[in-house]
Amino acid sequence: MNILEANKIIKTYGNKWNRQEVLKGIDIEVKKGEFVGIMGPSGSGKTTLLNVLSSIDRVSSGSIRVEGKEFTSMKDKELAEFRKRHLGFIFQEYHLLDTLTVKENIMLPLTVNKISPKAAQIMFEDVAKELGIFEVKDKYPNEISGGQKQRTSAARAFVHEPSIIFADEPTGALDSKSASDLLNKLSDLNEKREATIVMVTHDPQAASYCSRVIFIRDGQIFTKLNRGEESRQDFFNDIIKTQAVLGGVGA
């Protein structure tokens, strides 16, 4: 079953005198439970692609469906309702609210979706324990480490069980140990919850946790790699080889 289907996605900026086509007719399908990476050189269009797939930005033309629901033509109010129910986001810079505790930050999506307090507490405890941050639930963002902040951000993305989670360079601001901890947790949640994740990254180590990696160049799909039964190390080596052919992957 496809959770996400994008057809003939075009994104342009500027006007008719100075027009830049960033995405040039991209087609993508993501199945339920997949952990998909998007990679490409700097300026390739990978972040723009993530932004339009996640409804942060609007396409110039094309169709995007999540669980069969076409959202590219939705009005702002309808899109906001769709986003809060179906989508989860993990950003490089955490985007936590400093005036809220870890628990309060994580429970924000449950509050806006009007989940009952009892159910919300259970959902919070489950995801906070899975991500190893339950013990810091009463602390504020300025009292916890960068790795704990990003796991809080991930918990907030997962807690309301969205159809799909979008991650934009989630390890970009982390040291190698914190990055590895986060990726292992995301991988576990992907497997245990059959959570569908689409992640933009420039880091082949991060991409090696994915089940599939899509490489973008000049606004088009260059190639795709499926991990299959390969070990993570072998998949990492395949990613490195593809990067060499692609011409390097920048941040």
NORWO-V341290 format. One record per helix or strand of 2 or more residues. SS is the DSSP state (2 for helix, 1 for strand). FROM is the first residue (numbers start at 1). LEN is the number of residues. If there is no record, write none. Layout:
BEGIN
SS_FROM_LEN, SS_FROM_LEN
END
This chain:
BEGIN
1_2_13, 1_19_13, 1_35_6, 2_46_8, 1_61_6, 1_69_2, 2_76_11, 1_87_4, 2_102_5, 2_108_5, 2_117_14, 2_134_3, 2_141_3, 2_146_13, 1_164_5, 2_176_17, 1_197_4, 2_204_4, 1_212_6, 1_220_7, 2_232_15
END
